[in-house]
Amino acid sequence: MTTPTTDPIEPTDPRKDSLIEYPSLFPIKVMGEKTDGFVHAMTAIAAQFDPTFDASAVELRESKGGKYLGITLPITATSREQLDELYRTLSSHPMVKMAL
C-alpha cells in the first residue's frame, strides 16, 4: 500500500505554461475583405493593446483575385491575457473574416 505524498504542490507559473517568452514581438495575421478603412481599423486595435505598436511595420498581402487582404500586425506580446483579449477583439470585429 502506498501512502500519498505530503509534498506541497508548487503553484504553477503561467509564463511557464506558454511557448511564448514575454515580452516578445509577435505577428498577428488578420484577413478580411479589401475595403476602405480595414487597415486603419486593424492598426487602431493593435495600438490599443500595444502602446509601442509601429504601424510602419505592418505587412499587407492581397489575395490573388484582389477581393481579400491579409494584414500582419507585429505587436509586442506581454502576456497570454493580452494576446487572448486581442484575438477576441479582432475576431469579433465585423470586418474580420479570420485572425491567426
For each residue, the residues with C-beta under 8 A, 3 or more apart:
1:
2:
3:
4:
5:
6:
7:
8:
9:
10:
11:
12: 16 17
13: 16 17
14: 17 18 80
15: 18 21 22
16: 12 13
17: 12 13 14 80
18: 14 15 21 22 80
19:
20: 24 26 77 80 83
21: 15 18 24
22: 15 18 77 78 79 80
23: 76 77 78
24: 20 21 76 77
25: 74 75 76 77
26: 20 74 75 76 77 83
27: 72 73 74 75
28: 46 72 73 74 75 86 87 90 99 100
29: 70 71 72 73 99 100
30: 42 70 71 73 90 96 98 99 100
31: 68 69 70 71 96 97 98 99 100
32: 35 38 42 68 69 71 95 96 97 98
33: 38 67 68 69 95 97
34: 38 62 63 66 67 68 69
35: 32 38 95
36:
37: 40 41 95
38: 32 33 34 35 41 42 69 71 95
39: 42 43 58 60 69 71
40: 37 43 44
41: 37 38 44 45 93 95
42: 30 32 38 39 45 46 71 73 90 93 95 96
43: 39 40 46 47 53 55 58 73
44: 40 41 47 48
45: 41 42 48 49 86 89 90 93
46: 28 42 43 49 50 53 55 73 75 86
47: 43 44 50 51 53 55
48: 44 45 89
49: 45 46 53 75 82 85 86 89
50: 46 47 53 75 76 78
51: 47
52: 76
53: 43 46 47 49 50 73 75 76
54: 57 74
55: 43 46 47 58
56:
57: 54 74
58: 39 43 55 71 72 73 74
59: 71 72
60: 39 69 70 71 72
61: 69 70 71 72
62: 34 66 68 69 70
63: 34 66 67 68 69 70
64:
65: 68
66: 34 62 63
67: 33 34 63
68: 31 32 33 34 62 63 65 97
69: 31 32 33 34 38 39 60 61 62 63
70: 29 30 31 60 61 62 63
71: 29 30 31 32 38 39 42 58 59 60 61
72: 27 28 29 58 59 60 61
73: 27 28 29 30 42 43 46 53 58
74: 25 26 27 28 54 57 58
75: 25 26 27 28 46 49 50 53 86
76: 23 24 25 26 50 52 53
77: 20 22 23 24 25 26 82 83
78: 22 23 50 82
79: 22 82 83
80: 14 17 18 20 22 83 84
81: 84 85
82: 49 77 78 79 85 86
83: 20 26 77 79 80 86 87
84: 80 81 87 88
85: 49 81 82 88 89
86: 28 45 46 49 75 82 83 89 90
87: 28 83 84 90 91 99
88: 84 85 91 92
89: 45 48 49 85 86 92 93
90: 28 30 42 45 86 87 93 96 99
91: 87 88 96 98 99
92: 88 89 96
93: 41 42 45 89 90 96
94:
95: 32 33 35 37 38 41 42
96: 30 31 32 42 90 91 92 93 99
97: 31 32 33 68
98: 30 31 32 91
99: 28 29 30 31 87 90 91 96
100: 28 29 30 31
